[in-house]
């Protein structure tokens, strides 16, 4: 009985350390990469999106990837009509949902489209159905207009957008 009482605290502390190390391991990235470009394709083999990031940290057990200075190129319709999305920080989840934060800019790479850029401090983009959502202030710019809103829902493929709380639109024809 005396031996059990003497060694019990040692056994208990070893168990706690093992559990603590496992929890700490979950919070550490499985791997980290710098200045990396990744290209992903959809189920039919068409180009879906490409991402470049200054730093990428992949957290396997938590199910997401963190990016510093990400530059996403989102392709529509079998690799056509790309959009480029940049931000200071980004998180890609296993379900192909990206959340971008801080100086987010969504830019249409086609010169003849109605919406040219969308700027905000936070946006979610579903890479599967090419939809976006933000509940933060948004500035939408086109060739002859600027729209200010307190949020947006949109579809990059159809280019249909819904302003959550429209604030102001300014038209500048001919500029």
VMD Tcl script that builds the backbone (N, CA, C; Angstrom):
set m [mol new atoms 525]
animate dup $m
set s [atomselect $m all]
$s set {name element resname resid chain x y z} {
  {N N UNK 1 A 0.830 -1.183 0.000}
  {CA C UNK 1 A 0.000 0.000 0.000}
  {C C UNK 1 A 0.878 1.251 0.000}
  {N N UNK 2 A 1.971 1.190 0.778}
  {CA C UNK 2 A 2.888 2.316 0.848}
  {C C UNK 2 A 3.497 2.613 -0.524}
  {N N UNK 3 A 3.860 1.581 -1.274}
  {CA C UNK 3 A 4.435 1.752 -2.610}
  {C C UNK 3 A 3.420 2.423 -3.524}
  {N N UNK 4 A 2.184 2.010 -3.455}
  {CA C UNK 4 A 1.131 2.606 -4.269}
  {C C UNK 4 A 0.968 4.085 -3.955}
  {N N UNK 5 A 0.975 4.454 -2.702}
  {CA C UNK 5 A 0.844 5.851 -2.311}
  {C C UNK 5 A 2.055 6.683 -2.739}
  {N N UNK 6 A 3.252 6.104 -2.701}
  {CA C UNK 6 A 4.463 6.827 -3.073}
  {C C UNK 6 A 4.497 7.068 -4.583}
  {N N UNK 7 A 4.164 6.066 -5.399}
  {CA C UNK 7 A 4.287 6.193 -6.850}
  {C C UNK 7 A 3.035 6.742 -7.530}
  {N N UNK 8 A 1.936 6.834 -6.862}
  {CA C UNK 8 A 0.691 7.336 -7.449}
  {C C UNK 8 A 0.855 8.742 -8.008}
  {N N UNK 9 A 1.455 9.706 -7.292}
  {CA C UNK 9 A 1.627 11.042 -7.872}
  {C C UNK 9 A 2.505 11.031 -9.134}
  {N N UNK 10 A 3.504 10.170 -9.198}
  {CA C UNK 10 A 4.372 10.083 -10.373}
  {C C UNK 10 A 3.577 9.561 -11.556}
  {N N UNK 11 A 2.777 8.516 -11.370}
  {CA C UNK 11 A 1.978 7.964 -12.461}
  {C C UNK 11 A 0.947 8.980 -12.955}
  {N N UNK 12 A 0.354 9.691 -12.035}
  {CA C UNK 12 A -0.660 10.694 -12.398}
  {C C UNK 12 A -0.028 11.827 -13.214}
  {N N UNK 13 A 1.139 12.282 -12.814}
  {CA C UNK 13 A 1.782 13.383 -13.542}
  {C C UNK 13 A 2.233 12.935 -14.918}
  {N N UNK 14 A 2.677 11.687 -15.092}
  {CA C UNK 14 A 3.069 11.187 -16.414}
  {C C UNK 14 A 1.877 11.148 -17.343}
  {N N UNK 15 A 0.734 10.726 -16.849}
  {CA C UNK 15 A -0.480 10.694 -17.661}
  {C C UNK 15 A -0.876 12.099 -18.080}
  {N N UNK 16 A -0.813 13.046 -17.168}
  {CA C UNK 16 A -1.155 14.430 -17.483}
  {C C UNK 16 A -0.231 14.997 -18.548}
  {N N UNK 17 A 1.072 14.711 -18.468}
  {CA C UNK 17 A 2.020 15.211 -19.456}
  {C C UNK 17 A 1.719 14.668 -20.845}
  {N N UNK 18 A 1.357 13.386 -20.915}
  {CA C UNK 18 A 1.047 12.773 -22.203}
  {C C UNK 18 A -0.180 13.438 -22.819}
  {N N UNK 19 A -1.210 13.645 -22.025}
  {CA C UNK 19 A -2.414 14.312 -22.521}
  {C C UNK 19 A -2.084 15.738 -22.934}
  {N N UNK 20 A -1.313 16.458 -22.125}
  {CA C UNK 20 A -0.933 17.834 -22.441}
  {C C UNK 20 A -0.136 17.923 -23.727}
  {N N UNK 21 A 0.772 16.976 -23.942}
  {CA C UNK 21 A 1.569 16.990 -25.171}
  {C C UNK 21 A 0.688 16.740 -26.384}
  {N N UNK 22 A -0.304 15.879 -26.276}
  {CA C UNK 22 A -1.203 15.599 -27.395}
  {C C UNK 22 A -1.986 16.854 -27.758}
  {N N UNK 23 A -2.506 17.555 -26.757}
  {CA C UNK 23 A -3.241 18.791 -27.019}
  {C C UNK 23 A -2.331 19.840 -27.653}
  {N N UNK 24 A -1.099 19.936 -27.197}
  {CA C UNK 24 A -0.152 20.878 -27.772}
  {C C UNK 24 A 0.181 20.505 -29.213}
  {N N UNK 25 A 0.296 19.212 -29.496}
  {CA C UNK 25 A 0.600 18.761 -30.854}
  {C C UNK 25 A -0.506 19.146 -31.826}
  {N N UNK 26 A -1.744 19.095 -31.389}
  {CA C UNK 26 A -2.867 19.493 -32.239}
  {C C UNK 26 A -2.743 20.959 -32.626}
  {N N UNK 27 A -2.226 21.781 -31.740}
  {CA C UNK 27 A -2.111 23.214 -31.988}
  {C C UNK 27 A -0.871 23.585 -32.788}
  {N N UNK 28 A -0.034 22.605 -33.103}
  {CA C UNK 28 A 1.149 22.851 -33.924}
  {C C UNK 28 A 0.843 22.423 -35.353}
  {N N UNK 29 A 1.300 23.193 -36.334}
  {CA C UNK 29 A 1.037 22.789 -37.717}
  {C C UNK 29 A 1.748 21.485 -38.063}
  {N N UNK 30 A 1.083 20.686 -38.901}
  {CA C UNK 30 A 1.697 19.447 -39.382}
  {C C UNK 30 A 2.906 19.789 -40.239}
  {N N UNK 31 A 2.789 20.877 -41.003}
  {CA C UNK 31 A 3.938 21.389 -41.749}
  {C C UNK 31 A 3.725 22.853 -42.071}
  {N N UNK 32 A 4.821 23.531 -42.336}
  {CA C UNK 32 A 4.824 24.946 -42.691}
  {C C UNK 32 A 5.612 25.093 -43.983}
  {N N UNK 33 A 5.117 25.964 -44.865}
  {CA C UNK 33 A 5.815 26.216 -46.129}
  {C C UNK 33 A 5.871 27.718 -46.357}
  {N N UNK 34 A 6.887 28.162 -47.068}
  {CA C UNK 34 A 7.043 29.581 -47.396}
  {C C UNK 34 A 7.084 29.731 -48.911}
  {N N UNK 35 A 6.476 30.839 -49.379}
  {CA C UNK 35 A 6.441 31.163 -50.815}
  {C C UNK 35 A 6.022 29.955 -51.652}
  {N N UNK 36 A 4.826 29.468 -51.361}
  {CA C UNK 36 A 4.336 28.253 -52.002}
  {C C UNK 36 A 3.140 28.565 -52.902}
  {N N UNK 37 A 3.061 27.843 -54.010}
  {CA C UNK 37 A 1.912 27.918 -54.904}
  {C C UNK 37 A 1.289 26.531 -54.975}
  {N N UNK 38 A -0.034 26.470 -54.789}
  {CA C UNK 38 A -0.767 25.219 -54.855}
  {C C UNK 38 A -1.874 25.368 -55.887}
  {N N UNK 39 A -2.043 24.360 -56.740}
  {CA C UNK 39 A -3.086 24.364 -57.761}
  {C C UNK 39 A -4.028 23.208 -57.470}
  {N N UNK 40 A -5.338 23.487 -57.461}
  {CA C UNK 40 A -6.332 22.458 -57.187}
  {C C UNK 40 A -7.312 22.354 -58.354}
  {N N UNK 41 A -7.728 21.122 -58.639}
  {CA C UNK 41 A -8.651 20.834 -59.729}
  {C C UNK 41 A -9.944 20.277 -59.157}
  {N N UNK 42 A -11.053 20.450 -59.895}
  {CA C UNK 42 A -12.323 19.895 -59.440}
  {C C UNK 42 A -12.413 18.424 -59.836}
  {N N UNK 43 A -13.557 17.788 -59.540}
  {CA C UNK 43 A -13.720 16.353 -59.801}
  {C C UNK 43 A -13.625 16.002 -61.281}
  {N N UNK 44 A -13.968 16.950 -62.155}
  {CA C UNK 44 A -13.912 16.670 -63.591}
  {C C UNK 44 A -12.534 16.967 -64.188}
  {N N UNK 45 A -11.600 17.429 -63.371}
  {CA C UNK 45 A -10.248 17.711 -63.842}
  {C C UNK 45 A -10.030 19.135 -64.309}
  {N N UNK 46 A -11.051 19.989 -64.170}
  {CA C UNK 46 A -10.911 21.400 -64.554}
  {C C UNK 46 A -10.230 22.183 -63.439}
  {N N UNK 47 A -9.495 23.194 -63.838}
  {CA C UNK 47 A -8.814 24.046 -62.871}
  {C C UNK 47 A -9.849 24.729 -61.989}
  {N N UNK 48 A -9.724 24.580 -60.674}
  {CA C UNK 48 A -10.677 25.154 -59.728}
  {C C UNK 48 A -10.116 26.423 -59.089}
  {N N UNK 49 A -8.941 26.318 -58.479}
  {CA C UNK 49 A -8.302 27.499 -57.912}
  {C C UNK 49 A -6.813 27.253 -57.724}
  {N N UNK 50 A -6.109 28.349 -57.645}
  {CA C UNK 50 A -4.669 28.336 -57.412}
  {C C UNK 50 A -4.423 29.323 -56.284}
  {N N UNK 51 A -3.515 28.960 -55.373}
  {CA C UNK 51 A -3.205 29.860 -54.272}
  {C C UNK 51 A -1.693 29.984 -54.126}
  {N N UNK 52 A -1.265 31.222 -53.965}
  {CA C UNK 52 A 0.117 31.512 -53.591}
  {C C UNK 52 A 0.044 32.144 -52.212}
  {N N UNK 53 A 0.998 31.822 -51.350}
  {CA C UNK 53 A 1.050 32.451 -50.030}
  {C C UNK 53 A 2.497 32.613 -49.606}
  {N N UNK 54 A 2.743 33.710 -48.880}
  {CA C UNK 54 A 4.088 33.900 -48.327}
  {C C UNK 54 A 4.395 32.823 -47.300}
  {N N UNK 55 A 3.378 32.493 -46.481}
  {CA C UNK 55 A 3.531 31.447 -45.476}
  {C C UNK 55 A 2.243 30.647 -45.405}
  {N N UNK 56 A 2.381 29.327 -45.301}
  {CA C UNK 56 A 1.236 28.440 -45.165}
  {C C UNK 56 A 1.511 27.488 -44.014}
  {N N UNK 57 A 0.530 27.312 -43.131}
  {CA C UNK 57 A 0.631 26.360 -42.025}
  {C C UNK 57 A -0.548 25.408 -42.115}
  {N N UNK 58 A -0.281 24.115 -42.230}
  {CA C UNK 58 A -1.333 23.114 -42.394}
  {C C UNK 58 A -1.569 22.406 -41.060}
  {N N UNK 59 A -2.799 22.482 -40.560}
  {CA C UNK 59 A -3.190 21.856 -39.306}
  {C C UNK 59 A -4.086 20.663 -39.638}
  {N N UNK 60 A -3.489 19.493 -39.812}
  {CA C UNK 60 A -4.218 18.283 -40.195}
  {C C UNK 60 A -5.356 17.956 -39.247}
  {N N UNK 61 A -5.045 17.875 -37.952}
  {CA C UNK 61 A -6.021 17.416 -36.970}
  {C C UNK 61 A -7.145 18.415 -36.759}
  {N N UNK 62 A -6.891 19.677 -37.015}
  {CA C UNK 62 A -7.927 20.700 -36.850}
  {C C UNK 62 A -8.698 20.955 -38.142}
  {N N UNK 63 A -8.166 20.511 -39.277}
  {CA C UNK 63 A -8.902 20.581 -40.533}
  {C C UNK 63 A -8.852 21.915 -41.249}
  {N N UNK 64 A -7.736 22.644 -41.142}
  {CA C UNK 64 A -7.635 23.898 -41.888}
  {C C UNK 64 A -6.182 24.232 -42.194}
  {N N UNK 65 A -6.025 25.202 -43.100}
  {CA C UNK 65 A -4.716 25.713 -43.499}
  {C C UNK 65 A -4.742 27.223 -43.293}
  {N N UNK 66 A -3.722 27.767 -42.622}
  {CA C UNK 66 A -3.593 29.216 -42.431}
  {C C UNK 66 A -2.613 29.774 -43.449}
  {N N UNK 67 A -2.952 30.937 -44.011}
  {CA C UNK 67 A -2.097 31.589 -44.992}
  {C C UNK 67 A -1.765 33.006 -44.549}
  {N N UNK 68 A -0.554 33.442 -44.822}
  {CA C UNK 68 A -0.166 34.840 -44.680}
  {C C UNK 68 A 0.020 35.393 -46.087}
  {N N UNK 69 A -0.593 36.525 -46.373}
  {CA C UNK 69 A -0.521 37.181 -47.681}
  {C C UNK 69 A -0.957 36.237 -48.814}
  {N N UNK 70 A -2.156 35.632 -48.683}
  {CA C UNK 70 A -2.593 34.731 -49.749}
  {C C UNK 70 A -3.028 35.496 -50.994}
  {N N UNK 71 A -2.807 34.868 -52.143}
  {CA C UNK 71 A -3.294 35.356 -53.435}
  {C C UNK 71 A -3.994 34.176 -54.100}
  {N N UNK 72 A -5.320 34.178 -54.050}
  {CA C UNK 72 A -6.110 33.113 -54.658}
  {C C UNK 72 A -6.505 33.535 -56.061}
  {N N UNK 73 A -6.441 32.600 -56.989}
  {CA C UNK 73 A -7.036 32.784 -58.301}
  {C C UNK 73 A -8.140 31.742 -58.394}
  {N N UNK 74 A -9.380 32.219 -58.511}
  {CA C UNK 74 A -10.554 31.357 -58.554}
  {C C UNK 74 A -11.016 31.281 -60.002}
  {N N UNK 75 A -11.069 30.057 -60.539}
  {CA C UNK 75 A -11.456 29.845 -61.938}
  {C C UNK 75 A -12.908 29.407 -62.023}
  {N N UNK 76 A -13.589 29.871 -63.053}
  {CA C UNK 76 A -14.978 29.535 -63.293}
  {C C UNK 76 A -15.089 28.794 -64.621}
  {N N UNK 77 A -16.138 28.048 -64.814}
  {CA C UNK 77 A -16.462 27.435 -66.102}
  {C C UNK 77 A -15.270 26.789 -66.785}
  {N N UNK 78 A -14.782 25.713 -66.229}
  {CA C UNK 78 A -13.692 24.931 -66.803}
  {C C UNK 78 A -12.432 25.764 -67.047}
  {N N UNK 79 A -12.004 26.468 -66.032}
  {CA C UNK 79 A -10.741 27.197 -66.097}
  {C C UNK 79 A -10.819 28.576 -66.711}
  {N N UNK 80 A -12.013 29.055 -67.004}
  {CA C UNK 80 A -12.162 30.372 -67.641}
  {C C UNK 80 A -12.572 31.434 -66.621}
  {N N UNK 81 A -12.503 32.679 -67.043}
  {CA C UNK 81 A -12.947 33.853 -66.292}
  {C C UNK 81 A -12.442 33.856 -64.855}
  {N N UNK 82 A -11.156 34.007 -64.654}
  {CA C UNK 82 A -10.626 33.969 -63.287}
  {C C UNK 82 A -10.880 35.260 -62.495}
  {N N UNK 83 A -10.959 35.085 -61.194}
  {CA C UNK 83 A -10.991 36.170 -60.220}
  {C C UNK 83 A -9.744 36.010 -59.360}
  {N N UNK 84 A -9.150 37.120 -58.978}
  {CA C UNK 84 A -8.011 37.057 -58.069}
  {C C UNK 84 A -8.438 37.661 -56.741}
  {N N UNK 85 A -8.143 36.953 -55.665}
  {CA C UNK 85 A -8.519 37.380 -54.316}
  {C C UNK 85 A -7.243 37.486 -53.499}
  {N N UNK 86 A -7.001 38.657 -52.911}
  {CA C UNK 86 A -5.823 38.858 -52.071}
  {C C UNK 86 A -6.262 39.340 -50.690}
  {N N UNK 87 A -5.428 39.077 -49.693}
  {CA C UNK 87 A -5.699 39.505 -48.321}
  {C C UNK 87 A -4.405 39.409 -47.526}
  {N N UNK 88 A -4.438 39.923 -46.320}
  {CA C UNK 88 A -3.284 39.773 -45.436}
  {C C UNK 88 A -3.252 38.397 -44.779}
  {N N UNK 89 A -4.453 37.843 -44.494}
  {CA C UNK 89 A -4.544 36.548 -43.831}
  {C C UNK 89 A -5.685 35.747 -44.430}
  {N N UNK 90 A -5.539 34.433 -44.407}
  {CA C UNK 90 A -6.604 33.582 -44.910}
  {C C UNK 90 A -6.603 32.231 -44.224}
  {N N UNK 91 A -7.775 31.606 -44.198}
  {CA C UNK 91 A -7.931 30.264 -43.660}
  {C C UNK 91 A -8.731 29.445 -44.663}
  {N N UNK 92 A -8.187 28.316 -45.070}
  {CA C UNK 92 A -8.878 27.380 -45.958}
  {C C UNK 92 A -9.280 26.177 -45.129}
  {N N UNK 93 A -10.598 25.893 -45.115}
  {CA C UNK 93 A -11.108 24.750 -44.371}
  {C C UNK 93 A -11.244 23.540 -45.298}
  {N N UNK 94 A -11.332 22.356 -44.723}
  {CA C UNK 94 A -11.411 21.126 -45.505}
  {C C UNK 94 A -12.631 21.075 -46.425}
  {N N UNK 95 A -13.666 21.856 -46.140}
  {CA C UNK 95 A -14.866 21.856 -46.974}
  {C C UNK 95 A -14.777 22.883 -48.112}
  {N N UNK 96 A -13.564 23.329 -48.447}
  {CA C UNK 96 A -13.309 24.294 -49.529}
  {C C UNK 96 A -13.956 25.662 -49.284}
  {N N UNK 97 A -14.056 26.047 -48.037}
  {CA C UNK 97 A -14.510 27.385 -47.663}
  {C C UNK 97 A -13.278 28.165 -47.218}
  {N N UNK 98 A -13.072 29.346 -47.814}
  {CA C UNK 98 A -11.963 30.189 -47.374}
  {C C UNK 98 A -12.519 31.418 -46.683}
  {N N UNK 99 A -11.866 31.817 -45.628}
  {CA C UNK 99 A -12.168 33.064 -44.934}
  {C C UNK 99 A -10.933 33.931 -45.058}
  {N N UNK 100 A -11.128 35.127 -45.583}
  {CA C UNK 100 A -10.016 36.050 -45.786}
  {C C UNK 100 A -10.239 37.281 -44.928}
  {N N UNK 101 A -9.137 37.785 -44.346}
  {CA C UNK 101 A -9.230 38.915 -43.430}
  {C C UNK 101 A -8.161 39.948 -43.722}
  {N N UNK 102 A -8.495 41.182 -43.443}
  {CA C UNK 102 A -7.574 42.308 -43.491}
  {C C UNK 102 A -7.162 42.658 -44.923}
  {N N UNK 103 A -7.691 43.773 -45.387}
  {CA C UNK 103 A -7.388 44.300 -46.729}
  {C C UNK 103 A -7.683 43.275 -47.827}
  {N N UNK 104 A -8.912 42.758 -47.798}
  {CA C UNK 104 A -9.341 41.778 -48.784}
  {C C UNK 104 A -9.730 42.510 -50.065}
  {N N UNK 105 A -9.245 41.981 -51.189}
  {CA C UNK 105 A -9.578 42.558 -52.494}
  {C C UNK 105 A -9.893 41.424 -53.455}
  {N N UNK 106 A -11.108 41.443 -54.002}
  {CA C UNK 106 A -11.548 40.481 -54.998}
  {C C UNK 106 A -11.545 41.234 -56.326}
  {N N UNK 107 A -10.722 40.764 -57.267}
  {CA C UNK 107 A -10.544 41.501 -58.530}
  {C C UNK 107 A -10.902 40.598 -59.706}
  {N N UNK 108 A -11.765 41.127 -60.588}
  {CA C UNK 108 A -12.141 40.418 -61.800}
  {C C UNK 108 A -11.016 40.601 -62.816}
  {N N UNK 109 A -10.467 39.513 -63.323}
  {CA C UNK 109 A -9.354 39.610 -64.263}
  {C C UNK 109 A -9.813 39.798 -65.716}
  {N N UNK 110 A -11.130 39.793 -65.939}
  {CA C UNK 110 A -11.671 40.093 -67.262}
  {C C UNK 110 A -11.948 41.594 -67.333}
  {N N UNK 111 A -11.435 42.261 -68.350}
  {CA C UNK 111 A -11.526 43.727 -68.416}
  {C C UNK 111 A -12.909 44.243 -68.776}
  {N N UNK 112 A -13.769 43.437 -69.368}
  {CA C UNK 112 A -15.061 43.937 -69.839}
  {C C UNK 112 A -16.225 43.601 -68.911}
  {N N UNK 113 A -15.991 43.186 -67.702}
  {CA C UNK 113 A -17.060 42.802 -66.786}
  {C C UNK 113 A -17.593 44.000 -66.005}
  {N N UNK 114 A -18.844 43.884 -65.555}
  {CA C UNK 114 A -19.542 44.959 -64.863}
  {C C UNK 114 A -18.879 45.297 -63.526}
  {N N UNK 115 A -18.636 44.285 -62.690}
  {CA C UNK 115 A -17.968 44.495 -61.399}
  {C C UNK 115 A -16.481 44.227 -61.594}
  {N N UNK 116 A -15.664 45.200 -61.229}
  {CA C UNK 116 A -14.207 45.082 -61.380}
  {C C UNK 116 A -13.536 44.625 -60.084}
  {N N UNK 117 A -13.908 45.250 -58.936}
  {CA C UNK 117 A -13.304 44.879 -57.649}
  {C C UNK 117 A -14.331 44.923 -56.529}
  {N N UNK 118 A -14.080 44.121 -55.512}
  {CA C UNK 118 A -14.838 44.130 -54.264}
  {C C UNK 118 A -13.786 44.214 -53.159}
  {N N UNK 119 A -13.912 45.221 -52.289}
  {CA C UNK 119 A -12.934 45.408 -51.211}
  {C C UNK 119 A -13.646 45.402 -49.867}
  {N N UNK 120 A -13.037 44.720 -48.887}
  {CA C UNK 120 A -13.598 44.612 -47.549}
  {C C UNK 120 A -12.500 44.172 -46.595}
  {N N UNK 121 A -12.827 44.051 -45.318}
  {CA C UNK 121 A -11.857 43.536 -44.347}
  {C C UNK 121 A -12.108 42.083 -43.983}
  {N N UNK 122 A -13.230 41.511 -44.451}
  {CA C UNK 122 A -13.528 40.100 -44.188}
  {C C UNK 122 A -14.473 39.575 -45.251}
  {N N UNK 123 A -14.172 38.373 -45.755}
  {CA C UNK 123 A -15.073 37.740 -46.729}
  {C C UNK 123 A -14.909 36.233 -46.643}
  {N N UNK 124 A -16.009 35.512 -46.896}
  {CA C UNK 124 A -15.997 34.057 -47.007}
  {C C UNK 124 A -16.282 33.715 -48.459}
  {N N UNK 125 A -15.519 32.774 -49.012}
  {CA C UNK 125 A -15.751 32.335 -50.381}
  {C C UNK 125 A -15.824 30.811 -50.386}
  {N N UNK 126 A -16.914 30.289 -50.961}
  {CA C UNK 126 A -17.061 28.855 -51.145}
  {C C UNK 126 A -16.441 28.525 -52.496}
  {N N UNK 127 A -15.358 27.778 -52.495}
  {CA C UNK 127 A -14.640 27.479 -53.726}
  {C C UNK 127 A -15.354 26.446 -54.587}
  {N N UNK 128 A -16.309 25.705 -54.025}
  {CA C UNK 128 A -17.056 24.729 -54.806}
  {C C UNK 128 A -18.123 25.396 -55.675}
  {N N UNK 129 A -18.945 26.254 -55.058}
  {CA C UNK 129 A -20.016 26.891 -55.842}
  {C C UNK 129 A -19.720 28.343 -56.212}
  {N N UNK 130 A -18.511 28.836 -55.853}
  {CA C UNK 130 A -18.023 30.172 -56.237}
  {C C UNK 130 A -18.921 31.296 -55.702}
  {N N UNK 131 A -19.435 31.109 -54.482}
  {CA C UNK 131 A -20.232 32.148 -53.846}
  {C C UNK 131 A -19.401 32.849 -52.784}
  {N N UNK 132 A -19.787 34.089 -52.468}
  {CA C UNK 132 A -19.076 34.857 -51.453}
  {C C UNK 132 A -20.061 35.516 -50.515}
  {N N UNK 133 A -19.566 35.838 -49.319}
  {CA C UNK 133 A -20.388 36.484 -48.305}
  {C C UNK 133 A -19.498 37.333 -47.407}
  {N N UNK 134 A -19.988 38.526 -47.085}
  {CA C UNK 134 A -19.344 39.375 -46.084}
  {C C UNK 134 A -20.418 40.161 -45.351}
  {N N UNK 135 A -20.271 40.297 -44.050}
  {CA C UNK 135 A -21.168 41.145 -43.270}
  {C C UNK 135 A -20.442 42.410 -42.802}
  {N N UNK 136 A -19.305 42.683 -43.416}
  {CA C UNK 136 A -18.492 43.862 -43.106}
  {C C UNK 136 A -18.697 44.929 -44.180}
  {N N UNK 137 A -18.307 46.180 -43.917}
  {CA C UNK 137 A -18.393 47.210 -44.965}
  {C C UNK 137 A -17.652 46.769 -46.228}
  {N N UNK 138 A -18.292 47.014 -47.376}
  {CA C UNK 138 A -17.792 46.573 -48.668}
  {C C UNK 138 A -17.826 47.738 -49.644}
  {N N UNK 139 A -16.792 47.840 -50.488}
  {CA C UNK 139 A -16.769 48.805 -51.588}
  {C C UNK 139 A -16.685 47.999 -52.875}
  {N N UNK 140 A -17.678 48.202 -53.751}
  {CA C UNK 140 A -17.731 47.503 -55.037}
  {C C UNK 140 A -17.478 48.538 -56.114}
  {N N UNK 141 A -16.498 48.271 -56.972}
  {CA C UNK 141 A -16.145 49.217 -58.032}
  {C C UNK 141 A -16.362 48.583 -59.395}
  {N N UNK 142 A -16.920 49.390 -60.290}
  {CA C UNK 142 A -17.069 49.015 -61.686}
  {C C UNK 142 A -16.440 50.095 -62.533}
  {N N UNK 143 A -16.600 50.005 -63.834}
  {CA C UNK 143 A -16.011 50.991 -64.739}
  {C C UNK 143 A -16.554 52.389 -64.486}
  {N N UNK 144 A -17.873 52.472 -64.208}
  {CA C UNK 144 A -18.494 53.792 -64.068}
  {C C UNK 144 A -19.255 53.964 -62.761}
  {N N UNK 145 A -18.962 53.184 -61.737}
  {CA C UNK 145 A -19.707 53.312 -60.487}
  {C C UNK 145 A -18.869 52.823 -59.297}
  {N N UNK 146 A -19.303 53.280 -58.104}
  {CA C UNK 146 A -18.764 52.798 -56.831}
  {C C UNK 146 A -19.962 52.586 -55.907}
  {N N UNK 147 A -20.047 51.402 -55.303}
  {CA C UNK 147 A -21.140 51.076 -54.384}
  {C C UNK 147 A -20.538 50.807 -53.012}
  {N N UNK 148 A -21.119 51.443 -51.988}
  {CA C UNK 148 A -20.736 51.188 -50.597}
  {C C UNK 148 A -21.890 50.445 -49.929}
  {N N UNK 149 A -21.557 49.388 -49.200}
  {CA C UNK 149 A -22.565 48.564 -48.552}
  {C C UNK 149 A -21.992 48.035 -47.244}
  {N N UNK 150 A -22.884 47.632 -46.357}
  {CA C UNK 150 A -22.460 47.015 -45.100}
  {C C UNK 150 A -22.611 45.504 -45.176}
  {N N UNK 151 A -22.231 44.924 -46.294}
  {CA C UNK 151 A -22.270 43.482 -46.475}
  {C C UNK 151 A -22.687 43.132 -47.883}
  {N N UNK 152 A -22.363 41.901 -48.279}
  {CA C UNK 152 A -22.682 41.442 -49.626}
  {C C UNK 152 A -22.812 39.928 -49.639}
  {N N UNK 153 A -23.706 39.439 -50.481}
  {CA C UNK 153 A -23.795 38.029 -50.852}
  {C C UNK 153 A -23.648 38.024 -52.360}
  {N N UNK 154 A -22.925 37.067 -52.902}
  {CA C UNK 154 A -22.767 37.076 -54.340}
  {C C UNK 154 A -22.351 35.745 -54.913}
  {N N UNK 155 A -22.473 35.666 -56.232}
  {CA C UNK 155 A -22.092 34.496 -57.006}
  {C C UNK 155 A -21.108 34.960 -58.067}
  {N N UNK 156 A -19.872 34.522 -57.975}
  {CA C UNK 156 A -18.846 34.951 -58.920}
  {C C UNK 156 A -19.125 34.417 -60.325}
  {N N UNK 157 A -19.759 33.266 -60.436}
  {CA C UNK 157 A -20.047 32.681 -61.749}
  {C C UNK 157 A -21.095 33.479 -62.501}
  {N N UNK 158 A -22.220 33.743 -61.853}
  {CA C UNK 158 A -23.314 34.470 -62.513}
  {C C UNK 158 A -23.158 35.979 -62.397}
  {N N UNK 159 A -22.278 36.419 -61.533}
  {CA C UNK 159 A -22.058 37.830 -61.224}
  {C C UNK 159 A -23.345 38.504 -60.749}
  {N N UNK 160 A -24.108 37.780 -59.941}
  {CA C UNK 160 A -25.281 38.344 -59.290}
  {C C UNK 160 A -24.911 38.600 -57.834}
  {N N UNK 161 A -25.212 39.806 -57.380}
  {CA C UNK 161 A -24.816 40.220 -56.042}
  {C C UNK 161 A -26.016 40.802 -55.316}
  {N N UNK 162 A -26.047 40.589 -54.011}
  {CA C UNK 162 A -27.094 41.149 -53.166}
  {C C UNK 162 A -26.418 41.965 -52.079}
  {N N UNK 163 A -26.787 43.240 -51.994}
  {CA C UNK 163 A -26.241 44.100 -50.958}
  {C C UNK 163 A -27.045 43.888 -49.688}
  {N N UNK 164 A -26.371 43.640 -48.591}
  {CA C UNK 164 A -27.059 43.379 -47.330}
  {C C UNK 164 A -27.619 44.674 -46.749}
  {N N UNK 165 A -26.853 45.730 -46.767}
  {CA C UNK 165 A -27.298 47.030 -46.244}
  {C C UNK 165 A -26.652 48.109 -47.106}
  {N N UNK 166 A -27.327 48.435 -48.222}
  {CA C UNK 166 A -26.794 49.413 -49.166}
  {C C UNK 166 A -26.642 50.775 -48.498}
  {N N UNK 167 A -25.507 51.414 -48.697}
  {CA C UNK 167 A -25.241 52.710 -48.092}
  {C C UNK 167 A -25.283 53.808 -49.147}
  {N N UNK 168 A -24.528 53.630 -50.240}
  {CA C UNK 168 A -24.437 54.692 -51.242}
  {C C UNK 168 A -23.911 54.127 -52.570}
  {N N UNK 169 A -24.429 54.670 -53.674}
  {CA C UNK 169 A -23.912 54.348 -55.004}
  {C C UNK 169 A -23.598 55.654 -55.691}
  {N N UNK 170 A -22.420 55.720 -56.308}
  {CA C UNK 170 A -21.999 56.899 -57.064}
  {C C UNK 170 A -21.729 56.467 -58.493}
  {N N UNK 171 A -22.406 57.125 -59.451}
  {CA C UNK 171 A -22.194 56.845 -60.878}
  {C C UNK 171 A -21.313 57.928 -61.461}
  {N N UNK 172 A -20.392 57.531 -62.342}
  {CA C UNK 172 A -19.498 58.469 -63.038}
  {C C UNK 172 A -19.420 58.044 -64.507}
  {N N UNK 173 A -20.475 58.267 -65.292}
  {CA C UNK 173 A -20.457 57.855 -66.689}
  {C C UNK 173 A -19.329 58.557 -67.471}
  {N N UNK 174 A -18.704 57.758 -68.338}
  {CA C UNK 174 A -17.687 58.334 -69.210}
  {C C UNK 174 A -16.325 58.521 -68.562}
  {N N UNK 175 A -16.138 58.082 -67.335}
  {CA C UNK 175 A -14.824 58.276 -66.713}
  {C C UNK 175 A -13.982 57.056 -66.788}
}
mol reanalyze $m
mol bondsrecalc $m
mol representation Tube
mol addrep $m
